[in-house]
Amino acid sequence: MATSRPVVSVYKDDSPAEKSGTLPMPAVLMSPLRPDLVRYIHMNVSKNKRQAQAVGAKVGYDTAAESWGTGRAVARVPRAPGGGTHRAGQGAFGNMCRGGGMFSPTKTWRRWHRCVNITQKRHAVATALAASSLPPLVMARGHRIGEVAELPLVVSDGIESLVKTKQAVETLKKLGCGEELQRLIKSRKIRPGKGKMRNRRYVMRRGPLVVYAEDKGIVKAFRNIPG
């Protein structure tokens, strides 16, 4: 099993240094760790956002090339017509030729998407949550949790009533997440590749996952915190 702790402490939202009691550890956080399943589900689900792409139908064949035939001591591959330019006489059409068509051209009707078993997806989420409650795995991922009392970090229901981001940040710092928040703020960097031209200019690391039962303002309080 992922963890053997039978109970988890509950900390007061107004005084995070004090405990208000304990609760039994949720069964989902004691799920078996299945990194193979998570990898498989992530790989297949991520394929469902792909858009079809392929080479054009005439690419490599849009020229009036014709073979010179035999008797001229050159290969019988079709050759570009004309003269007075480097292109004249060069091989064309063949997949071995510069500027020729590719072998087995890609098509837009390739099977881009994958069906993923719903039960497997649920198991993958469960095992990922179980892994998030194990400090060694969380620290190996790069998260700064040295000042956090324990994982999972459970806080009393009063935190759901926070409406100001300033209050949310103060609460997180009191709970020991200050170092992690600084790591996130410093991690903002320009995305490599074409995405920076497509309204995805910056990338940033991920931080604490906030799980709540009822939204009494907690969403507005936490939604603008980086990560």
C-alpha positions in Angstrom: 0.0 0.0 0.0 1.0 3.6 -0.5 0.9 4.6 3.1 0.2 2.8 6.4 -0.8 5.9 8.5 -4.3 5.2 9.8 -5.2 8.8 10.7 -4.3 12.3 9.5 -4.1 15.4 11.6 -6.5 18.4 11.0 -5.0 21.8 11.5 -6.9 25.0 12.5 -7.3 27.5 9.6 -6.9 30.5 11.9 -4.0 29.0 13.9 -2.2 26.5 11.7 0.3 25.6 14.4 -2.5 24.0 16.4 -4.4 20.8 15.7 -8.1 20.6 15.9 -8.3 16.8 15.8 -7.7 13.8 13.6 -9.5 12.0 10.8 -9.2 8.6 9.3 -6.9 8.5 6.2 -9.1 8.4 3.1 -8.9 5.1 1.2 -8.0 6.8 -2.0 -4.8 8.1 -0.4 -3.8 4.5 0.4 -4.2 3.2 -3.1 -1.3 1.1 -4.6 1.3 3.1 -6.5 1.0 2.3 -10.2 3.5 4.6 -12.2 3.1 2.3 -15.2 -0.7 2.9 -15.3 -0.3 6.7 -14.8 2.3 6.8 -17.7 0.0 4.7 -20.0 -3.1 6.8 -19.2 -1.3 10.1 -19.6 0.3 9.1 -22.9 -3.0 8.1 -24.4 -5.2 10.9 -23.0 -2.7 13.5 -24.3 -3.1 12.1 -27.8 -6.7 13.3 -27.8 -5.8 16.9 -28.1 -3.8 16.4 -31.4 -4.9 18.0 -34.7 -4.6 16.1 -37.9 -1.6 17.1 -40.1 -0.1 15.7 -43.3 2.0 16.6 -46.3 0.2 18.1 -49.3 -1.0 15.9 -52.1 1.2 17.5 -54.8 4.3 18.2 -52.6 7.4 16.8 -54.5 5.4 16.1 -57.7 4.6 19.7 -58.8 7.0 19.8 -61.7 7.1 18.6 -65.3 10.0 16.2 -64.7 10.7 13.4 -67.2 13.3 10.7 -67.4 16.1 11.1 -69.9 15.9 7.4 -70.7 18.9 5.1 -71.3 22.1 5.9 -73.1 23.3 9.0 -71.3 25.2 7.3 -68.4 22.8 8.7 -65.7 20.1 7.1 -63.6 16.7 6.8 -65.2 15.0 8.8 -62.4 12.8 11.7 -63.7 14.7 14.9 -64.1 13.6 18.6 -64.0 13.4 20.2 -67.4 15.0 23.5 -68.6 18.5 25.0 -68.6 20.4 27.9 -67.2 19.7 27.0 -63.6 21.0 24.5 -61.0 17.5 22.9 -60.9 17.6 21.8 -64.6 18.6 18.2 -64.9 18.3 17.4 -61.2 16.4 14.3 -60.1 12.8 14.8 -59.1 9.7 12.9 -57.9 11.7 10.0 -56.2 11.8 9.8 -52.4 15.6 9.6 -52.7 15.8 12.9 -54.6 16.2 16.4 -53.2 12.9 18.1 -53.4 11.1 14.9 -54.3 8.0 13.4 -52.7 8.3 11.4 -49.5 7.8 7.6 -49.3 4.3 6.7 -48.0 3.0 10.3 -47.6 1.3 11.0 -44.3 -2.5 11.3 -44.4 -5.0 13.3 -42.3 -7.1 10.2 -41.7 -4.4 8.6 -39.5 -5.8 7.3 -36.2 -4.8 10.3 -34.0 -7.0 9.7 -31.0 -7.2 6.9 -28.5 -10.1 5.4 -26.5 -9.1 5.2 -22.8 -10.8 2.9 -20.3 -12.7 5.1 -17.8 -12.0 2.7 -14.9 -8.3 2.8 -15.7 -8.4 6.6 -15.7 -10.0 6.6 -12.3 -7.3 4.2 -11.0 -4.6 6.5 -12.4 -6.1 9.6 -10.6 -6.3 7.6 -7.4 -2.7 6.4 -7.5 -1.5 9.9 -8.4 -3.3 11.3 -5.3 -1.8 8.5 -3.2 1.7 9.5 -4.5 1.0 13.1 -3.6 0.7 12.1 0.1 4.2 10.6 0.3 6.8 13.2 1.2 9.8 11.4 -0.4 8.0 11.3 -3.8 6.8 14.9 -3.5 10.3 16.1 -2.6 11.9 14.1 -5.4 9.5 16.0 -7.8 11.2 19.2 -6.7 8.6 20.6 -4.3 9.8 22.5 -1.2 7.9 21.0 1.7 10.6 21.2 4.4 8.4 23.4 6.7 5.1 21.5 6.0 3.9 19.6 9.1 2.7 16.5 7.2 1.3 15.2 4.0 -1.6 15.3 3.2 -2.0 18.6 4.9 -5.6 18.8 6.1 -7.1 22.2 7.3 -10.4 22.9 9.1 -13.4 24.0 7.1 -12.9 27.7 8.0 -10.4 28.0 5.1 -13.3 27.6 2.6 -14.6 31.0 3.7 -11.5 32.9 2.7 -12.3 35.5 0.0 -9.1 37.6 -0.3 -6.0 36.3 -2.0 -3.9 38.1 0.6 -5.5 36.0 3.4 -5.0 32.8 1.3 -1.3 33.6 0.9 -0.8 34.3 4.6 -2.5 31.0 5.4 -0.3 29.1 3.1 2.8 30.7 4.5 1.6 29.8 8.1 1.1 26.2 6.9 4.7 26.0 5.7 4.2 26.6 2.0 6.1 29.9 1.8 9.2 28.3 0.3 7.2 26.5 -2.3 5.4 29.7 -3.3 8.7 31.5 -3.8 9.9 28.5 -6.0 6.9 28.9 -8.2 7.3 32.7 -8.6 10.9 32.3 -9.6 10.1 29.5 -12.1 8.3 31.7 -14.6 10.2 31.4 -17.9 9.6 32.0 -21.6 8.3 28.9 -23.3 10.7 27.3 -25.9 9.3 26.8 -29.4 6.5 28.2 -31.4 4.0 28.3 -28.5 5.4 31.7 -27.4 3.8 33.1 -30.6 0.4 31.5 -29.8 -0.7 33.1 -26.5 1.3 30.6 -24.5 4.4 32.7 -23.9 5.3 31.7 -20.4 5.6 28.4 -18.5 5.6 27.9 -14.8 6.0 25.0 -12.3 3.0 23.6 -10.5 2.4 24.1 -6.7 0.0 22.9 -4.0 -3.2 21.2 -5.0 -6.1 22.6 -3.0 -9.0 20.2 -2.5 -12.2 21.7 -1.0 -15.8 20.5 -0.3 -17.8 23.7 -0.7 -16.9 27.0 -2.3 -17.6 29.8 0.1 -15.1 32.1 -1.5 -12.0 29.8 -1.5 -11.9 29.6 -5.3 -11.6 33.4 -5.7 -9.1 33.6 -2.9 -6.7 30.9 -4.4 -7.2 31.3 -8.1 -4.7 34.1 -8.7 -1.9 32.5 -6.6 1.0 31.4 -9.0 1.1 27.6 -9.6 
